[in-house]
């Protein structure tokens, strides 16, 4: 919690800084990959107060570990604006030490002597602060009338209990506070449980992270092969495929995007070993990674959109939608890779190995989609050509604004809105332009339905990537309004779309297909419960489940056709 809070504070400041100088007092997070990303956002770590360039409007972030009162005073004297991101749980320990130091207690801090958090805590203990790292050191404590004992918030619980037992034997009246963060306790306990049922363990996190190293040591103590890695690339040198069940945990400073890539890669390894029964699932995974599944889902939306308008579905219009979506998504993903600062999704490896093939296939698909649109008439061709040009210009600095808003991509929430508008235009408006266009409520109905489906799916996907999007400065709707409000917004959009479907049928604006499509919205509400990584599903599966909402739309339309034919 403390690390995530500190990163969120810094990213929010960077978003509103207007080119102010931003420093962090020491590395904000014990993860080299994240530090490099923060540097690209203009956030630089410094080790000494003297390194601060106080000229101009300078901000110094106090990281989650906290600092001593003396250091805080020195920073203030330098005239630098301080933003305190000290973890609230660390601040609680500081207050305990300060209170007891004022009452002339000797403060014993159980932790790593060289850890920044411990150094900051010592500053609150005054001249009577002592650090212990091992139970054997208890005998070296000087005699004291009053003793207060606290722990570094990421200290090993077992080690702390052993040291406290020794202190109580020497100082029966000692005041003991268990200040180990509950998430640290929980993670250490989980590592023990995981190791008991696993053939091997993987601990993800910076090699310079004390709490991550502690997790790795704890895993090794359970007698299981343990691999401490920082990034997914290190898995290539590990004999992962020789093990069956693999347990995974991570240090407090390990960002979600690194954990997710490791889990996705392990899932792929496991899938390769499961035999013939997994072939269909593996094929599904390939379709998701290559955007084929999403493109097929787009075809389902186009097919359903034409039925909602009372049209006989045109194969050329459906195929144009499929090829357009594949082309634009593939091309934009390659452009995003250039600006993603090293953060990659589960598609990263596939895209890296097949870049020329993907780009070639995308360009051919775009040309064929335009040709198909031309066969349907000048109206459909003009619309698709316009959308294609806008899609290509999405990452080009064409806007007249100064500062960071120079591209359509830079506008907050533009990604989610533009994708939904493009899909709805091709899926609903393009077919309507085939014949002489006449405005009708069912055209609006088809447009609204497709827009809502794509907007919800796009925003839900961005909820999974909210941490990495914040790091690289991508302002999706979840980044702009927050995770909780995004979920509320998407729930509201789903419910409102359902009401529109019901009302449109009641008013005679659409056929009973509108009622059949309520099943799609019900499916989306189920996906809301699964979006969180705590569901235990890999990124490929979560993306696939979201994109299946489009397939459900097509299935509902087909079932409606067969049902109406049967009853008539």
Legacy VTK file of the C-alpha trace (Angstrom):
# vtk DataFile Version 3.0
C-alpha trace
ASCII
DATASET POLYDATA
POINTS 568 float
0.000 0.000 0.000
2.736 2.467 0.968
4.775 1.943 -2.182
1.752 2.131 -4.486
0.590 5.280 -2.690
3.998 6.926 -3.137
4.113 6.095 -6.853
0.569 7.392 -7.343
1.440 10.653 -5.551
4.511 11.187 -7.726
2.713 10.402 -10.982
-0.112 12.766 -10.105
2.396 15.534 -9.426
4.222 14.805 -12.698
0.920 14.994 -14.574
0.262 18.508 -13.218
3.834 19.737 -12.775
4.125 22.037 -15.818
7.818 21.179 -16.254
8.725 21.664 -12.581
11.855 19.880 -11.377
10.851 16.746 -9.489
13.231 14.757 -7.285
12.754 11.816 -4.977
14.927 11.533 -1.884
16.462 8.193 -2.729
14.918 5.706 -5.211
11.148 5.957 -4.881
10.828 2.210 -5.262
13.314 -0.674 -5.078
12.713 -1.674 -8.663
15.213 -0.600 -11.362
12.702 -0.898 -14.220
10.231 1.455 -12.544
12.986 3.946 -11.687
13.967 4.132 -15.360
10.345 4.752 -16.338
10.071 7.528 -13.755
13.216 9.170 -15.130
11.560 9.301 -18.546
8.682 11.163 -16.875
11.166 13.714 -15.481
11.339 12.257 -11.944
14.914 11.755 -10.721
16.230 10.155 -7.523
18.934 11.908 -5.479
20.955 10.428 -2.623
22.144 13.630 -0.937
20.428 16.936 -0.245
23.336 18.727 -1.922
22.329 17.219 -5.276
19.073 19.188 -5.346
18.927 22.032 -7.854
16.869 24.495 -5.803
16.766 27.127 -8.544
13.276 27.567 -9.916
10.224 25.647 -8.755
11.632 22.414 -7.326
9.700 19.579 -5.679
11.274 16.892 -3.503
9.265 13.741 -2.789
9.829 11.972 0.521
9.457 8.316 -0.392
7.509 5.668 1.517
10.493 4.858 3.783
10.345 8.302 5.410
13.264 10.417 6.641
14.633 11.698 9.936
13.591 15.076 11.441
17.119 16.409 10.846
16.968 15.607 7.147
13.522 17.183 6.847
14.803 20.409 8.442
17.813 20.520 6.103
15.543 20.202 3.065
13.244 22.967 4.292
16.251 25.220 4.902
17.207 24.738 1.259
13.879 26.273 0.203
12.572 23.213 -1.641
8.884 22.276 -1.727
8.419 18.987 0.154
5.747 16.446 -0.738
5.578 13.784 1.959
4.808 10.301 0.571
5.867 8.515 3.752
3.846 5.348 4.170
1.187 5.929 6.871
2.329 2.752 8.608
5.928 4.003 8.711
4.649 7.338 10.022
2.848 5.403 12.774
6.135 3.796 13.832
7.787 7.233 13.824
5.107 8.565 16.170
5.580 5.616 18.560
9.324 6.237 18.712
8.913 9.999 19.142
6.427 9.550 21.999
8.606 7.080 23.917
11.832 8.986 23.243
10.258 11.988 24.962
9.618 9.710 27.975
13.307 8.721 28.078
12.851 5.204 26.663
15.655 3.369 24.913
14.229 2.480 21.507
15.180 -0.847 19.948
14.467 -0.985 16.218
14.491 -4.503 14.773
15.500 -4.275 11.130
18.297 -3.904 8.604
20.860 -1.316 9.698
21.454 0.002 6.183
17.786 0.228 5.218
16.520 3.791 4.571
13.406 3.239 6.683
15.514 2.233 9.689
17.817 5.230 9.241
14.795 7.510 9.224
13.332 5.859 12.352
16.600 6.265 14.227
16.309 10.014 13.779
13.202 9.992 15.998
14.890 7.976 18.759
17.466 10.605 19.644
20.599 9.398 21.408
18.908 6.265 22.743
18.227 4.437 19.496
19.580 0.930 18.862
19.199 -1.311 15.806
19.136 -5.111 16.077
19.232 -7.392 13.053
19.652 -10.796 14.695
18.620 -12.505 17.918
22.295 -13.037 18.893
22.677 -9.255 19.192
20.174 -9.004 22.078
22.949 -9.739 24.577
24.842 -6.654 23.365
22.063 -4.271 24.421
23.112 -1.834 27.139
21.290 -1.880 30.474
18.222 0.335 30.433
15.363 1.119 32.800
12.783 1.593 30.067
12.840 -0.146 26.679
10.536 0.311 23.685
10.733 -2.198 20.825
9.476 -1.609 17.267
10.090 -3.316 13.943
10.964 -2.167 10.463
7.621 -2.481 8.644
9.010 -5.055 6.189
10.911 -7.106 8.782
10.698 -10.905 8.910
7.974 -11.863 11.378
9.797 -15.007 12.527
13.027 -13.100 13.127
11.169 -10.371 14.993
9.460 -12.904 17.264
12.813 -14.504 18.133
14.409 -11.153 18.927
11.413 -10.041 21.006
11.604 -13.274 23.015
15.256 -12.530 23.822
14.493 -8.913 24.764
11.683 -9.954 27.108
14.067 -12.305 28.916
16.503 -9.425 29.513
13.943 -6.644 29.956
10.652 -8.087 31.292
9.085 -4.601 31.463
9.888 -3.752 27.837
7.081 -2.182 25.800
6.674 -4.205 22.573
4.974 -2.998 19.403
4.491 -5.288 16.420
4.819 -2.677 13.675
5.374 -5.094 10.811
3.021 -4.168 7.972
0.108 -6.574 7.774
0.670 -7.027 4.040
4.263 -8.049 4.792
3.061 -10.595 7.338
0.448 -11.883 4.935
2.910 -12.209 2.067
5.446 -14.072 4.176
2.735 -16.424 5.362
1.532 -16.942 1.801
5.045 -17.789 0.607
5.273 -20.526 3.233
1.905 -21.943 2.211
2.689 -21.723 -1.504
6.056 -23.433 -1.079
4.467 -26.375 0.722
2.265 -27.198 -2.274
4.592 -26.155 -5.108
7.416 -27.905 -6.914
9.292 -24.618 -7.291
8.930 -20.954 -6.323
9.480 -17.726 -8.242
9.953 -14.493 -6.296
9.711 -11.354 -8.431
11.355 -8.094 -7.426
14.457 -5.939 -7.400
17.693 -7.568 -6.291
18.217 -4.482 -4.100
14.847 -4.921 -2.356
15.306 -6.198 1.205
11.762 -7.499 1.591
11.959 -9.324 -1.760
15.217 -11.001 -0.773
13.584 -11.956 2.512
10.746 -13.674 0.658
13.239 -15.593 -1.444
15.145 -16.689 1.673
11.906 -17.730 3.340
10.972 -19.809 0.300
14.379 -21.498 0.261
13.987 -22.350 3.938
10.940 -24.424 2.979
13.270 -26.657 0.955
11.930 -25.746 -2.493
13.907 -24.572 -5.561
13.541 -20.787 -5.543
14.278 -18.341 -8.353
14.570 -14.636 -7.540
14.062 -12.686 -10.755
13.557 -9.013 -11.637
12.001 -9.350 -15.107
10.321 -11.959 -17.276
13.418 -12.199 -19.496
15.273 -13.977 -16.674
12.843 -16.915 -16.923
14.523 -17.976 -20.161
17.593 -19.133 -18.240
15.607 -21.028 -15.598
14.533 -24.709 -15.865
10.883 -23.771 -15.416
9.492 -26.464 -17.712
10.944 -29.205 -15.500
8.555 -28.337 -12.670
4.853 -28.984 -12.296
3.150 -26.600 -9.876
4.945 -23.252 -9.562
4.268 -20.751 -6.786
4.681 -17.041 -7.478
5.087 -14.123 -5.089
6.604 -10.659 -5.338
8.175 -7.951 -3.225
6.347 -4.840 -2.085
8.076 -2.716 -4.748
7.344 -4.968 -7.705
4.887 -3.281 -10.100
1.874 -5.195 -11.383
2.932 -5.040 -15.021
6.096 -7.027 -14.291
4.218 -9.581 -12.171
1.550 -9.962 -14.844
4.058 -10.651 -17.617
5.757 -13.304 -15.517
2.432 -14.983 -14.725
1.392 -14.839 -18.387
4.672 -16.426 -19.484
4.387 -19.181 -16.881
0.825 -19.824 -18.009
2.078 -20.292 -21.565
4.709 -22.764 -20.379
2.071 -24.679 -18.464
-0.250 -24.658 -21.476
2.435 -26.220 -23.643
2.672 -29.157 -21.239
-1.002 -29.989 -20.797
-1.355 -32.112 -23.938
-4.102 -32.506 -26.568
-6.947 -31.272 -24.361
-5.334 -27.837 -24.258
-4.987 -27.391 -28.031
-8.249 -25.516 -28.375
-7.351 -23.225 -25.468
-3.897 -22.618 -26.954
-5.463 -21.783 -30.330
-7.797 -19.349 -28.553
-4.793 -17.736 -26.895
-3.026 -17.314 -30.248
-6.140 -15.683 -31.719
-6.253 -13.227 -28.800
-2.572 -12.307 -29.074
-2.724 -11.718 -32.809
-5.895 -9.535 -32.697
-7.745 -12.116 -34.820
-10.194 -12.824 -32.003
-10.940 -9.135 -31.525
-11.416 -8.687 -35.285
-13.831 -11.634 -35.426
-15.724 -10.059 -32.545
-15.933 -6.845 -34.569
-17.520 -8.827 -37.368
-20.117 -10.124 -34.902
-20.950 -6.544 -33.886
-21.285 -5.449 -37.525
-23.574 -8.415 -38.263
-25.717 -7.627 -35.214
-25.755 -3.914 -36.045
-27.260 -4.593 -39.458
-29.925 -6.856 -37.945
-30.832 -4.118 -35.452
-31.367 -1.781 -38.402
-33.678 -4.278 -40.060
-31.168 -4.930 -42.852
-30.138 -8.182 -44.462
-26.494 -8.512 -43.345
-24.022 -7.832 -46.159
-20.964 -10.143 -46.064
-18.799 -7.404 -47.626
-19.711 -4.992 -44.812
-18.984 -7.599 -42.138
-15.622 -8.504 -43.686
-14.711 -4.833 -44.116
-15.290 -4.355 -40.376
-13.159 -7.398 -39.532
-10.220 -6.318 -41.691
-10.430 -2.639 -40.656
-10.329 -3.483 -36.944
-7.444 -5.928 -37.398
-5.465 -3.379 -39.415
-5.969 -0.380 -37.151
-5.456 -2.247 -33.883
-2.293 -3.918 -35.151
-0.783 -0.724 -36.552
-1.607 1.281 -33.420
-0.175 -1.402 -31.147
3.133 -1.171 -33.005
3.096 2.609 -32.652
2.324 2.224 -28.922
5.303 -0.117 -28.554
7.569 2.747 -29.585
6.271 4.933 -26.748
5.550 2.345 -24.057
8.983 2.813 -22.461
9.655 -0.915 -22.249
6.343 -1.905 -20.709
4.933 -4.787 -22.678
1.786 -6.854 -22.471
1.410 -10.556 -23.151
1.501 -9.657 -26.871
4.985 -8.154 -26.621
7.034 -11.251 -27.518
4.820 -12.199 -30.460
4.923 -8.675 -31.863
8.676 -8.391 -31.414
9.397 -11.628 -33.270
6.958 -11.021 -36.147
7.007 -7.252 -36.633
7.322 -7.198 -40.439
4.682 -9.889 -40.898
2.219 -8.092 -38.664
2.716 -4.734 -40.344
2.451 -6.301 -43.787
-0.739 -8.154 -42.876
-2.224 -5.001 -41.353
-1.530 -2.873 -44.450
-2.976 -5.526 -46.781
-6.053 -5.827 -44.546
-6.562 -2.062 -44.620
-6.390 -1.946 -48.423
-8.795 -4.876 -48.805
-11.247 -3.355 -46.314
-11.275 -0.113 -48.314
-11.841 -2.078 -51.522
-14.788 -3.929 -49.959
-16.251 -0.646 -48.758
-15.907 0.747 -52.294
-17.936 -2.180 -53.660
-20.738 -1.138 -51.324
-20.828 2.449 -52.567
-19.059 5.795 -52.324
-20.679 6.584 -48.989
-19.252 3.515 -47.185
-15.885 4.004 -48.912
-15.667 7.674 -47.925
-16.560 6.901 -44.315
-14.008 4.095 -43.992
-11.295 6.136 -45.697
-11.936 9.057 -43.330
-11.804 6.796 -40.277
-8.587 5.172 -41.540
-6.901 8.546 -42.003
-8.011 9.678 -38.537
-6.718 6.418 -37.084
-3.301 6.960 -38.654
-3.257 10.618 -37.531
-4.190 9.594 -33.978
-0.512 9.522 -32.964
0.541 12.526 -35.091
1.021 16.044 -33.586
-1.743 17.895 -35.462
-3.641 19.715 -32.702
-3.103 23.467 -32.221
-2.670 23.240 -28.450
0.610 24.079 -26.800
2.308 21.811 -24.296
1.548 18.131 -24.056
-1.788 18.109 -25.925
-0.524 18.015 -29.507
-1.954 14.675 -30.666
-5.417 13.154 -30.488
-3.783 10.459 -28.399
-2.787 13.059 -25.778
-6.363 14.116 -25.001
-7.504 12.511 -21.722
-9.740 9.507 -22.348
-9.418 9.870 -26.134
-8.330 6.273 -26.646
-11.481 4.743 -25.194
-13.793 7.237 -26.917
-12.113 7.098 -30.335
-12.024 3.280 -30.476
-15.711 3.055 -29.560
-16.686 5.784 -32.056
-14.685 4.156 -34.872
-16.165 0.699 -34.292
-19.706 2.062 -33.991
-19.275 4.101 -37.176
-18.061 1.127 -39.221
-20.484 -1.322 -37.638
-23.642 0.841 -37.770
-23.203 3.881 -40.037
-21.290 2.198 -42.867
-24.112 -0.318 -43.607
-26.679 2.484 -43.362
-24.847 4.335 -46.172
-25.086 1.418 -48.605
-28.506 2.507 -49.821
-29.886 6.029 -49.816
-29.430 6.922 -46.141
-32.590 7.796 -44.272
-32.360 8.723 -40.622
-34.188 6.280 -38.388
-34.174 5.422 -34.688
-32.890 1.904 -35.386
-29.674 3.332 -36.874
-29.137 5.288 -33.658
-29.982 2.142 -31.691
-27.357 0.097 -33.533
-24.744 2.853 -33.128
-25.399 3.248 -29.385
-25.271 -0.499 -28.756
-21.957 -1.043 -30.582
-20.455 2.083 -29.030
-21.400 0.934 -25.520
-20.040 -2.597 -26.031
-16.682 -1.359 -27.331
-16.381 1.482 -24.809
-16.978 -0.892 -21.892
-14.565 -3.503 -23.211
-11.839 -0.913 -23.950
-12.131 0.726 -20.530
-12.238 -2.627 -18.734
-9.024 -3.640 -20.479
-7.413 -0.374 -19.413
-8.372 -1.099 -15.810
-5.972 -4.048 -15.990
-3.210 -1.756 -17.263
-3.899 1.277 -15.063
-0.588 1.103 -13.207
1.587 0.837 -16.333
-0.500 3.482 -18.136
0.094 5.902 -15.258
3.822 5.200 -15.358
4.195 6.039 -19.047
1.723 8.931 -18.967
-1.077 7.365 -21.007
-4.294 9.104 -19.929
-6.977 6.476 -20.378
-10.336 6.915 -18.666
-9.319 4.754 -15.636
-6.197 6.912 -15.213
-8.162 10.162 -15.503
-11.096 9.392 -13.190
-9.727 6.527 -11.095
-10.476 2.840 -10.770
-13.575 3.071 -8.579
-15.285 5.745 -10.671
-14.452 3.879 -13.866
-16.212 0.782 -12.593
-19.201 2.890 -11.584
-19.224 4.585 -14.996
-19.065 1.286 -16.896
-21.779 -0.252 -14.749
-23.936 2.792 -15.465
-23.250 2.581 -19.219
-24.185 -1.121 -19.227
-27.422 -0.509 -17.326
-28.373 2.508 -19.463
-27.716 0.529 -22.644
-29.978 -2.210 -21.319
-32.720 0.336 -20.676
-32.318 1.744 -24.198
-32.688 -1.763 -25.665
-35.876 -2.374 -23.683
-37.387 1.033 -24.484
-36.518 0.782 -28.192
-38.360 -2.540 -28.416
-41.353 -1.209 -26.457
-41.620 1.792 -28.808
-41.280 -0.372 -31.907
-37.930 1.109 -32.929
-36.277 -2.309 -32.996
-37.219 -5.956 -33.184
-37.179 -8.453 -30.328
-33.456 -8.838 -31.077
-32.987 -5.881 -28.721
-34.246 -8.050 -25.851
-32.011 -10.962 -26.876
-28.997 -8.642 -26.683
-29.603 -8.091 -22.974
-27.692 -11.369 -22.545
-24.540 -9.569 -23.755
-24.863 -6.910 -21.070
-25.438 -9.581 -18.446
-22.219 -11.257 -19.601
-20.367 -7.945 -19.237
-21.593 -7.546 -15.664
-20.090 -10.990 -14.939
-16.783 -9.823 -16.443
-16.771 -6.919 -13.986
-16.241 -9.490 -11.235
-13.288 -11.085 -13.040
-11.295 -8.059 -14.180
-9.075 -7.986 -11.090
-5.863 -10.034 -11.160
-6.934 -11.537 -7.860
-9.229 -13.730 -9.924
-6.120 -15.800 -10.662
-6.582 -15.524 -14.438
-3.755 -14.602 -16.792
-3.806 -11.470 -18.930
-4.514 -13.513 -22.075
-7.562 -15.131 -20.476
-8.882 -11.866 -19.041
-8.549 -10.101 -22.395
-10.162 -13.070 -24.105
-13.104 -13.069 -21.720
-13.669 -9.359 -22.356
-13.487 -9.804 -26.130
-15.855 -12.755 -25.890
-18.573 -10.184 -25.149
-18.505 -9.432 -28.893
-18.807 -13.124 -29.731
-21.726 -13.399 -27.313
-23.395 -10.604 -29.308
-23.082 -12.574 -32.538
-24.285 -15.767 -30.849
-27.327 -13.967 -29.425
-28.162 -12.629 -32.902
-27.925 -16.098 -34.485
-30.037 -17.685 -31.759
-32.605 -14.909 -32.240
-32.758 -15.638 -35.977
-33.289 -19.372 -35.425
-35.832 -18.726 -32.661
-37.907 -16.333 -34.787
-37.854 -18.737 -37.725
-38.956 -21.600 -35.488
-41.865 -19.684 -33.976
-43.021 -18.348 -37.337
LINES 1 569
568 0 1 2 3 4 5 6 7 8 9 10 11 12 13 14 15 16 17 18 19 20 21 22 23 24 25 26 27 28 29 30 31 32 33 34 35 36 37 38 39 40 41 42 43 44 45 46 47 48 49 50 51 52 53 54 55 56 57 58 59 60 61 62 63 64 65 66 67 68 69 70 71 72 73 74 75 76 77 78 79 80 81 82 83 84 85 86 87 88 89 90 91 92 93 94 95 96 97 98 99 100 101 102 103 104 105 106 107 108 109 110 111 112 113 114 115 116 117 118 119 120 121 122 123 124 125 126 127 128 129 130 131 132 133 134 135 136 137 138 139 140 141 142 143 144 145 146 147 148 149 150 151 152 153 154 155 156 157 158 159 160 161 162 163 164 165 166 167 168 169 170 171 172 173 174 175 176 177 178 179 180 181 182 183 184 185 186 187 188 189 190 191 192 193 194 195 196 197 198 199 200 201 202 203 204 205 206 207 208 209 210 211 212 213 214 215 216 217 218 219 220 221 222 223 224 225 226 227 228 229 230 231 232 233 234 235 236 237 238 239 240 241 242 243 244 245 246 247 248 249 250 251 252 253 254 255 256 257 258 259 260 261 262 263 264 265 266 267 268 269 270 271 272 273 274 275 276 277 278 279 280 281 282 283 284 285 286 287 288 289 290 291 292 293 294 295 296 297 298 299 300 301 302 303 304 305 306 307 308 309 310 311 312 313 314 315 316 317 318 319 320 321 322 323 324 325 326 327 328 329 330 331 332 333 334 335 336 337 338 339 340 341 342 343 344 345 346 347 348 349 350 351 352 353 354 355 356 357 358 359 360 361 362 363 364 365 366 367 368 369 370 371 372 373 374 375 376 377 378 379 380 381 382 383 384 385 386 387 388 389 390 391 392 393 394 395 396 397 398 399 400 401 402 403 404 405 406 407 408 409 410 411 412 413 414 415 416 417 418 419 420 421 422 423 424 425 426 427 428 429 430 431 432 433 434 435 436 437 438 439 440 441 442 443 444 445 446 447 448 449 450 451 452 453 454 455 456 457 458 459 460 461 462 463 464 465 466 467 468 469 470 471 472 473 474 475 476 477 478 479 480 481 482 483 484 485 486 487 488 489 490 491 492 493 494 495 496 497 498 499 500 501 502 503 504 505 506 507 508 509 510 511 512 513 514 515 516 517 518 519 520 521 522 523 524 525 526 527 528 529 530 531 532 533 534 535 536 537 538 539 540 541 542 543 544 545 546 547 548 549 550 551 552 553 554 555 556 557 558 559 560 561 562 563 564 565 566 567
